[in-house]
Amino acid sequence: MTAKADIPFSHPFAWDRVQPRGTPVAFEASPSECEAIAEALGILKVAKASAEFTISPFRKNGFKIMGEVRAEVEQACVVTLDPVPESIRETVDLRFLPESEIEPVDEEIELDLDAEEAPEPILGAQIDLGVLTTEFIAVGLDPYPRKPGVEFTPFIEDDGSEDEGESPFADLAALKDKRP
């Protein structure tokens, strides 16, 4: 189990609070929690982070969480390192069952894009919706943020010669030729 100090944004929800027709849950991260999320994700800034979920019963002993995670963040441009603002909206659709009710995964994995995702295991009497929110913010981040109009151009030193130079393996080839 993760220590509370390792969790940047915590919003625990007890499974026994789920109503038969579903329980709406909405919350927003405080400024200090936004700072902690930014630090945990290794990004420049989280200006806002919020979530709206409906938690409902699923099968006899499980739960489903449906909703949306939203965030306003800034990441460093991969070219200039300038701040790049980004709006994140991630749809959440998860199922949870007791571990004993989850079918084991076969050795061979078959990819079916239309198949329903396997349920997550229920670990304990509650779930931390803040951790779930942080995970979905991470999923929504652009892996290569760039300022508009900025392009990456690799630096290649041009010495004026047309010779591509000697292969880095030329020395190895020379050693091979010297073997007795």
N, C-alpha and C positions, 0 to 999 in steps of 0.2 A: 504494500500500500504506500502511496506517495504521502510524504509528510506535508502538512498544511503550508509550511514555509516554501515548499517547492511549487505550490499551486498559485499562479498569478491572479486568478479570478475564480472565486469559489461561490457557488450558489447551490447548496445542498437541497435536495428534494426527496422526501421520504415516499417510498412506493405505496405505503398504506394510505396516503392522502389522495390517491387516484379515485375519482368518482366513476360510477358505472358508465355514464355518458361522456366522460372525458373531463379533464381538469385543465383549464387554461392557465398558463404561467408566462408572465412577461417581466422582464427586468432589463436594467441598463447598468453598465459598469461605471463606477465612480472615476473621477480623474486619476486618483492614485492607482486604481485597478487598471485603467487604460495604460498608464506608464509601465506597470508590471507586465501587462500583456505584450507591449512593444518590446520590452527587454527580453522576455521569454522567447519571442519569435525572432529576435535579432533584427528588428526594423526600427526606423527612425522615430515613428510616432503612431499612436492610436488615438485619434481625436474623439471618436465615439465607438462604442460597441454595445449592441443590444440583441436581445433574442425574444421571440414570441413562439411559444410551443403550446401544443395541446397534447397532453399525456392521457392515453386511454388504455383500458384493458385490452389484451391481445391473447387469444385462445383462453385457456382456463387459468394459467398461472403466469402469464406474461404481460408485457406492456408494449405499447408503440408510442413513439415520440415523433410528432409531425410539426413542422413549423418553418421558421426562417431565422437566420442569423444575419445581422447587418453590421457593417463597420465602415468607418472612414479612417483610412490609414495613409501614412507616407513612408515610402521606401526610397533607398538611394538608387539613383539611376546607375545602371551597370556600366555606362560609358563615362559620364561626367561626375558622378557621385552627388549631383544636385537632388534635392527632394522631389519625389514624384508622387502626387496625390492619387489615391485610388479608392473607389467605392466598392465595397464587397456586399453581395447579396447571395447567400447560399441557402438552398432548400434542404431541410432536414427531414428524412423519412427513415426511421430506424425501428427495428423490432428487438425486443429483449425477452429471453426465456431463461428459466433456471438451467444451469449447466447440464443437469441430468436429462433434460429434454432436447438438447441440441444434438443432432446427428453428427457423428464424427466425420471429418473430412477424409475422403479417399486419398490414397497416395497419388493417384493420377488426377490432375485437375482438368476438368473440361470447361472451356470458356463458352458461356451462353449469355449473350448480352441482354436477352429478354427475360432471363430467369430472375426470380426474386432473390435479393441478397440474404445470406444466412443470418439468423438472429445473433445478436450479441449476448453473452452470458450476463445474468443478473448476479452482481457481486455485492452482497450485503443488503441491508434494509433501505438503502438510499442510493441516489445517483447524484453526482455533482454536475449540474447543468452549466455552471461556469466553465468547467473543464471542457465539456462538450462544445460550448460556444467558442472557446479559444481554439479547439481543434478545427472547427469549421471555418474560423477566420484564417487559420494557417492554410487550409485547403484552398481557399479563395484567393490567396496572394498570387500575384503575377510573378512567376519564377525569374523573369528577366525584365524588370521595369526599366523603361527608357522615357526620357523627356520627349515630347512631340518634336519631330524633325531631326532628332539626333540619330546618327548612324555610326556604327562601329567600323573603323577603318584600321586594319592592323598596320603596325609600324614595320616597314621593311627597309632596311638600310640599303641604299643603292650606291655601289662603288663605281658604277659606270661600265663594268665589264659584263660581257654576255655569258661568261662561264658560270654555270650554276654551282661551281665549287665541287670539292671532293666529297664523296659519300661518307657519312659517319662510320660506315662499316669497312671503309678502305683499309684501315689499320688491321682489323680482324682478318680480312682477306689476305693481307700481306703475311700475317703470322701463319695462316693456314698453308700458304705456299712455301714457307720455310721449314715445315715439318719434315723430319728425315724419312 
